[in-house]
Amino acid sequence: MEISKSEIVSVSNSSPAQPGKSEPVAPVEELRGAEILVKVLQAENVKYVWGYPGGAVLHIYDAVFKQSSFKHVLVRHEQAAVHAADGYARATGDVGVALVTSGPGATNAVTGIATAYMDSIPMVIISGQVPTHAIGMDAFQECDTVGITRPVVKHNFLVKDARDLVLTLKKAFHIARSGRPGPVVVDIPKDVSFKKVPYHGYPETIEMRSYNPVRKGHGGQIRKALQLLLAAKRPYIYTGGGVLLSNASSELRQFVDMLGYPCTNTLMGLGAYPATDRKFLGMLGMHGTVEANNAMQNCDVLIAIGARFDDRVIGNPKHFSQNERKIIHIDVDPSSISKRVRVDIPIVGDAKEVLSEMIAMIKESSIKPDADALAAWWNTIEEWRSSQCLKYDPGQNGVIKPQYVVETLWNMTKDSDVYITSDVGQHQMWAAQYYHFDEPRRWINSGGLGTMGVGLPYAMGIKLAKPDSEVFCITGDGSVQMCIQELSTCLQYNTPIKILALNNRFLGMVRQWQELEYEGRYSQTYMNALPDFVKLAEAYGHVGLLVERAEDVEPALREARRLKDRTVFLDIRTDPTENVFPMVQAGKGITEMLLSMEHI
């Protein structure tokens, strides 16, 4: 998406002057580019900026030093700056803001930017750049930030004139939060941040000729979809992260409850519908439940809301298309519709807006779902559910099963104000399967890119946003070391999070695939030089707890929760042979599930 200055239609920040009245003209204030950036962040009501200083952003950091309306958080690595801002955005729905310097500062941020892009998270990343006269001259700490980030941003800008800063930043925040959200990079050369230019204030609104995302769905398409849905014999409601991003959880709950239809969430959509409700069939996909996957394959009408038919959700597309079904797809991004799976009724629009209209139509309609057909469908689903596919061997001799750790945490905290972050791997799947999320925006993880190392900075960002909430990071011995230096940031900024490291001494998910697909050749997955995590946590000024027996899991969690004002690192030694089931292997259909090692 390329957006040029000529595409601006109008901006507005004040009421027009009254005809016939002369207003005194106030002198125009002149500010440096860095000071204008600070003014913009204040106008956007930014509360936190995560960053790391460097030569190209020194003018900006000087301006940040002189203000007190927002807080800057000094991370220990630029990747963590973007992850922390990302976690903040996921938990609050606000735009996350990160600030990095040029060259390696920007390249270090790319992983965080790509992570946010894949999961459609609203962010603005400010990057420094060498002075405009040095661009293209291989100057010290120069890189083509715009070129490097172009594939992993919703949009990016290089600001070559300080007079363009206000308008560019207004566009950046607008693009980041509207339509399908995403990260926007604004690259600011050092001389632009230093130059003084007139500051005329910050516009309240902005319109862009070629960027006008649709929010309201087409009424005719919604009516067609509802007719199809109400006539279904085996209906199914499939929702993804788009429901959370549009804050449509309450509308989804009303929609599902009015119809009485079964519902599933993707990994990124967990919490949109209460996991403890009987109508919820669990997560679907590669590590989804038997009932969720079988319902997906055998329904006759499927409504997809804010989901994109990801490869980890539908498995082999040829297998998915074997069964005839009618598909309704609601998405704010028209490019996501019929991208992987052909749909019958596309509805482009915001999930909250479309669901609200559907709910109103259901209330007005005299047509009701076929009660007998729906009862028969539920009977079939209950048969699938009776397989209890998430049962696991509790183990013997005090061995700690990772599933047990997550279950214990859920039982202890299910009635509390809790946020759960995870890294990527087996522990992520166990968290998704065994922690039953009943509320939206409480499960924070990297779904699309699958980025190891996000859990700790996510938790750090959330704890600043939600200081009165408990924040747990469920991680692994591999993932946690990717950004473990942020334990230092946790101490400096007093973010008392609880880290549950399910330590199986392996890169667990890779090891699982090697066991199943590579005849047990565990190439480079055994972690045989792990640090003493307890001592490491203590070295960073935190509390470390070693947990080696199942009977000690609950007491350790209680102790960690008791230490409300301390970051606690729990090194939990789990069974290194445990695998995540159910599992759909690559190239298989979503109903071709392995339920245990016995099924191989």
Residue pairs with C-beta under 8 A, 6 or more apart in sequence:
1 154
1 155
1 211
2 155
3 155
3 171
3 175
3 208
3 210
3 211
5 164
5 167
7 208
7 209
7 210
7 211
8 167
8 171
8 206
8 207
8 208
8 209
9 207
9 208
9 209
10 205
10 206
10 207
11 167
11 170
11 203
11 205
11 206
11 207
12 203
12 204
12 205
13 201
13 202
13 203
13 204
13 205
14 201
17 23
28 198
28 199
28 200
29 198
29 199
30 196
30 197
30 198
30 199
31 39
31 196
31 197
31 199
32 59
32 63
32 162
32 193
32 194
32 195
32 196
33 59
33 159
33 162
33 165
33 188
33 192
33 193
33 194
33 195
33 197
34 59
34 60
34 62
34 63
34 193
34 194
35 63
35 199
36 162
36 165
36 166
36 197
36 199
37 60
37 63
37 126
37 165
37 169
37 188
37 193
38 60
38 63
38 64
38 66
38 67
39 199
39 202
40 165
40 166
40 169
40 170
40 202
41 49
41 69
41 70
41 97
42 67
42 69
42 70
43 202
44 95
44 173
46 70
46 95
46 97
47 70
47 71
47 94
47 465
48 70
48 71
48 72
48 73
48 85
48 88
48 97
48 461
48 464
48 465
49 64
49 70
49 71
49 72
49 73
49 85
49 97
49 98
49 99
50 72
50 73
50 75
50 80
50 81
50 82
50 84
50 85
50 88
50 96
50 97
50 98
50 99
50 461
51 57
51 72
51 73
51 74
51 75
51 78
51 81
51 98
51 99
51 100
51 126
52 74
52 75
52 76
52 77
52 78
52 81
52 99
52 100
52 101
52 105
53 61
53 74
53 101
54 100
54 101
54 102
54 103
54 105
54 128
54 141
55 101
55 102
55 128
55 140
55 141
55 190
56 101
56 102
56 103
56 105
56 128
56 129
56 130
56 141
56 189
56 190
57 99
57 100
57 101
57 102
57 105
57 126
57 128
57 188
57 190
57 193
58 190
59 190
59 193
59 194
60 99
60 126
60 128
60 188
60 193
61 72
64 72
64 99
71 464
72 99
73 81
73 84
73 464
73 489
73 493
74 489
74 492
75 81
75 84
75 457
75 486
75 489
76 485
76 486
76 488
76 489
77 108
77 483
77 485
77 486
78 98
78 100
78 101
78 104
78 105
78 106
78 108
78 109
78 112
79 108
79 109
79 111
79 112
79 453
79 457
79 483
80 112
80 453
80 456
80 457
80 460
80 483
80 485
80 486
80 489
81 98
81 99
81 100
81 109
81 112
81 457
82 98
82 100
82 109
82 111
82 112
82 113
82 115
82 116
82 123
82 125
83 112
83 115
83 451
83 453
83 454
83 457
83 458
83 461
83 483
84 96
84 98
84 457
84 458
84 460
84 461
84 486
84 489
85 96
85 97
85 98
85 112
85 123
85 125
85 461
86 96
86 112
86 115
86 116
86 121
86 123
86 454
86 458
86 461
87 96
87 421
87 444
87 454
87 457
87 458
87 459
87 460
87 461
87 462
88 94
88 96
88 461
88 462
88 464
88 465
89 95
89 96
89 116
89 121
89 122
89 123
90 119
90 121
90 441
90 444
90 458
90 462
91 419
91 441
91 444
91 461
91 462
91 465
91 466
92 441
92 465
92 466
93 122
93 245
93 247
93 441
94 122
95 122
95 123
95 124
95 173
95 176
95 177
96 116
96 121
96 122
96 123
96 124
96 461
97 123
97 124
97 125
97 126
98 109
98 112
98 123
98 124
98 125
98 126
99 125
99 126
99 127
100 106
100 108
100 109
100 125
100 126
100 127
100 128
101 127
101 128
101 141
102 127
102 128
102 129
102 130
102 141
102 142
102 143
102 145
102 190
103 140
103 141
103 142
103 143
104 141
104 143
105 127
105 128
105 141
106 127
106 128
106 143
106 145
106 148
106 149
106 187
107 143
107 148
109 125
109 127
110 148
110 149
110 152
111 451
112 451
113 123
113 125
113 149
113 152
113 153
113 183
113 185
114 152
114 449
114 451
115 121
115 446
115 448
115 449
115 451
115 454
116 123
116 182
116 183
117 152
117 153
117 154
117 182
117 183
117 448
117 449
118 446
118 447
118 448
118 449
119 241
119 268
119 446
119 447
119 448
119 449
120 180
120 181
120 182
120 241
120 242
120 245
121 181
121 182
121 183
122 176
122 177
122 181
122 182
122 183
123 176
123 182
123 183
123 184
124 169
124 172
124 173
124 176
124 183
124 184
124 185
124 186
125 183
125 184
125 185
125 186
126 186
126 188
127 145
127 185
127 186
127 187
127 188
128 187
128 188
128 189
128 190
128 193
129 135
129 142
129 145
129 158
129 187
129 188
129 189
129 190
130 139
130 140
130 141
130 142
130 189
130 190
131 139
131 189
131 190
131 191
132 160
132 189
132 191
132 192
133 191
134 142
135 142
135 189
145 156
145 158
145 185
145 187
146 156
146 157
146 158
146 185
146 187
149 156
149 185
150 156
152 183
153 182
153 183
153 184
153 185
154 175
154 176
154 180
154 181
154 182
154 183
154 184
155 172
155 175
155 182
155 184
155 185
156 184
156 185
156 186
156 187
157 168
157 171
157 172
157 184
157 185
157 186
157 187
158 187
158 189
159 165
159 168
159 186
159 187
159 188
159 189
159 192
160 189
160 192
161 192
162 192
162 193
162 195
162 196
162 197
163 197
163 198
165 188
165 192
165 197
166 199
166 200
166 202
166 203
167 203
167 206
168 186
169 186
170 202
170 203
170 206
171 206
171 208
172 184
172 186
173 184
174 206
174 208
175 182
175 184
175 211
176 182
176 183
176 184
178 213
179 211
179 213
179 214
179 332
179 333
180 213
180 242
180 245
180 331
180 332
180 333
180 336
181 245
213 332
214 332
214 334
214 348
214 349
214 350
215 332
215 349
215 350
215 353
216 349
216 350
216 353
216 354
216 357
217 330
217 347
217 348
217 349
217 350
217 353
217 354
217 357
218 347
218 348
218 349
219 357
221 345
221 346
221 347
222 347
222 354
222 357
222 358
222 361
223 361
224 345
225 303
225 328
225 330
225 345
225 347
225 358
226 358
226 361
226 362
226 365
227 367
228 301
228 326
228 328
228 344
228 345
229 235
229 259
229 301
229 303
229 328
230 362
230 365
230 367
230 368
230 369
231 301
231 367
231 370
232 299
232 300
232 301
232 326
232 369
232 370
232 373
233 300
233 370
233 373
233 374
233 376
233 377
234 295
234 298
234 299
234 300
234 301
234 373
234 377
234 380
235 259
235 261
235 262
235 299
235 300
235 301
235 302
235 303
235 369
235 374
235 377
236 261
236 262
236 263
236 264
236 295
236 296
236 299
236 301
236 302
236 303
237 252
237 255
237 256
237 259
237 261
237 262
237 263
237 264
237 303
237 305
238 263
238 264
238 266
238 284
238 296
238 302
238 303
238 304
238 305
238 307
239 252
239 263
239 264
239 265
239 266
239 269
239 272
239 273
239 304
239 305
239 306
239 307
240 265
240 266
240 268
240 269
240 304
240 305
240 306
240 307
240 308
240 310
241 266
241 268
241 269
241 306
241 307
241 447
242 269
242 305
242 306
242 307
242 331
242 332
242 351
243 249
243 252
243 269
243 272
243 305
243 306
243 351
243 440
244 268
244 269
244 271
244 272
244 306
244 440
244 441
245 306
245 351
246 306
246 332
246 350
246 351
246 352
246 353
247 352
247 440
248 272
248 305
248 306
248 350
248 351
248 352
248 355
249 271
249 272
249 273
249 439
249 440
251 351
251 352
251 355
251 356
251 359
252 263
252 272
252 273
252 305
252 351
252 355
253 273
253 274
254 355
254 359
255 355
255 358
255 359
255 362
256 263
256 273
256 279
257 279
258 359
258 362
259 362
259 369
260 279
260 369
260 374
261 279
261 369
261 374
262 279
262 280
262 281
262 295
262 377
262 378
262 381
263 273
263 279
263 280
263 281
264 280
264 281
264 282
264 283
264 284
264 288
264 292
264 295
264 296
265 271
265 272
265 273
265 280
265 283
265 284
266 283
266 284
266 285
266 307
266 310
266 313
266 447
267 283
267 285
267 312
267 432
267 445
267 447
268 445
268 447
268 448
269 306
269 307
270 283
270 432
270 437
270 443
271 437
271 438
271 439
271 440
271 441
271 442
271 443
272 440
273 279
273 280
274 280
274 438
274 439
275 282
275 436
275 437
275 438
276 436
276 438
281 289
281 291
281 292
281 295
281 381
281 385
282 288
282 289
282 291
282 292
282 390
282 433
283 289
283 292
283 432
283 433
284 292
284 293
284 296
284 313
284 590
285 292
285 293
285 310
285 312
285 313
285 314
285 315
285 584
285 590
286 312
286 313
286 315
286 583
286 584
287 429
287 432
287 433
287 580
287 581
287 582
287 583
287 584
288 313
288 582
288 584
288 590
289 385
289 389
289 390
289 582
290 384
290 385
290 387
290 389
290 582
290 593
290 595
291 381
291 384
291 385
291 387
291 389
293 582
293 584
293 590
293 591
293 593
294 381
294 384
294 591
295 381
295 384
296 302
296 314
296 590
297 320
297 323
297 589
297 590
297 591
298 323
298 380
299 325
300 324
300 325
300 326
301 325
301 326
301 327
301 328
302 325
302 326
302 327
302 328
303 327
303 328
303 329
303 330
304 327
304 328
304 329
304 330
304 331
304 343
305 330
305 351
305 354
305 355
306 330
306 331
306 332
306 351
307 313
307 331
308 331
308 336
308 339
308 340
309 339
309 340
309 341
310 340
310 448
311 340
313 590
314 320
314 340
314 341
314 590
315 584
315 588
315 589
315 590
315 592
316 587
316 588
316 589
317 340
317 341
319 588
319 589
319 590
319 591
319 592
320 341
320 589
320 590
321 341
322 589
326 344
326 345
327 341
327 342
327 343
327 344
327 345
328 343
328 344
328 345
328 347
329 336
329 337
329 338
329 343
329 345
329 346
329 347
330 347
330 349
330 351
330 354
330 355
331 337
331 347
331 348
331 351
332 348
332 349
332 350
332 351
333 348
334 346
334 348
337 343
337 346
337 348
338 346
347 354
387 595
389 581
389 582
389 593
389 595
390 403
390 433
390 434
392 401
392 403
392 404
392 578
392 581
393 401
394 401
394 404
394 550
395 401
395 404
395 550
395 575
398 548
398 549
398 550
398 551
399 550
399 575
400 547
400 548
400 549
400 550
400 553
400 572
400 573
400 574
400 575
401 550
401 574
401 575
401 578
402 426
402 427
402 430
402 502
402 504
402 574
402 575
402 578
403 430
403 433
403 434
403 578
404 550
404 553
405 500
405 502
405 553
405 572
405 574
406 430
406 431
406 433
406 434
406 435
406 474
407 434
408 553
408 554
408 557
409 435
409 472
409 474
409 500
409 557
410 434
410 435
410 436
412 554
412 557
412 558
412 561
413 470
413 472
413 561
414 436
414 438
416 470
417 466
417 468
417 469
417 470
418 442
418 469
418 470
418 471
418 472
419 442
419 444
419 459
419 462
419 466
419 469
419 470
419 471
419 472
420 431
420 435
420 437
420 442
420 443
420 444
420 472
420 473
420 474
421 444
421 445
421 454
421 455
421 456
421 458
421 459
421 462
421 471
421 472
421 473
421 474
422 428
422 431
422 432
422 443
422 444
422 445
422 455
422 473
422 474
422 475
423 445
423 446
423 452
423 453
423 454
423 455
423 456
423 473
423 474
423 475
423 476
423 479
423 480
423 482
424 445
424 446
424 450
424 451
424 452
424 454
424 479
424 509
425 452
425 476
425 478
425 479
425 507
425 508
425 509
426 476
426 502
426 504
426 508
426 509
426 512
426 578
426 579
426 580
427 474
427 475
427 476
427 479
427 502
427 508
428 445
428 474
429 509
429 580
430 474
430 502
430 580
431 443
431 445
431 474
432 443
432 445
433 580
435 443
435 474
437 443
444 458
444 459
444 462
445 454
445 455
445 458
446 454
452 478
452 479
452 482
453 479
453 480
453 482
453 483
454 483
455 473
455 474
455 475
455 479
455 480
455 499
456 473
456 475
456 480
456 483
456 484
456 486
456 487
456 490
456 497
456 499
457 483
457 486
457 489
458 473
459 471
459 472
459 473
459 495
459 497
459 499
460 486
460 489
460 490
460 493
460 495
460 497
462 469
462 471
463 469
463 471
463 495
463 496
463 497
464 493
464 495
470 498
470 561
471 495
471 497
471 498
472 497
472 498
472 499
472 500
473 497
473 498
473 499
473 500
474 500
474 502
475 499
475 500
475 501
475 502
476 501
476 502
476 503
476 504
476 507
476 508
477 501
477 502
477 503
477 504
477 505
477 506
477 527
477 530
477 533
478 506
478 507
478 508
478 527
480 499
480 501
480 533
481 531
484 536
487 536
487 537
487 540
487 542
487 567
487 569
488 540
489 495
490 496
490 497
490 540
490 542
490 567
491 540
491 541
491 542
491 567
494 565
495 567
496 563
496 564
496 565
496 566
496 567
496 568
497 567
498 560
498 561
498 567
498 568
498 570
499 537
499 567
499 568
499 569
499 570
500 570
500 572
501 533
501 569
501 570
501 571
501 572
502 572
502 574
503 530
503 533
503 571
503 572
503 573
503 574
504 573
504 574
504 575
504 576
504 578
505 526
505 527
505 528
505 530
505 576
506 522
506 525
506 526
506 527
506 576
507 524
507 525
507 527
508 576
508 578
509 580
510 525
511 522
511 525
511 526
512 579
512 580
512 583
514 520
514 521
514 522
514 523
514 525
515 522
515 579
516 579
516 583
516 585
516 594
516 600
517 585
533 544
533 546
533 569
533 571
534 544
534 545
534 546
534 569
534 571
535 544
536 544
536 569
537 543
537 544
537 567
537 568
537 569
538 544
542 566
542 567
542 568
542 569
543 560
543 563
543 566
543 567
543 568
543 569
544 568
544 569
544 571
545 556
545 559
545 560
545 568
545 569
545 570
545 571
546 571
546 573
547 553
547 556
547 570
547 571
547 572
547 573
548 573
553 572
556 570
556 572
557 570
559 568
560 568
560 570
579 597
581 594
581 595
581 596
582 593
582 594
582 595
583 593
583 594
584 590
584 592
584 593
584 594
585 592
585 594
594 600
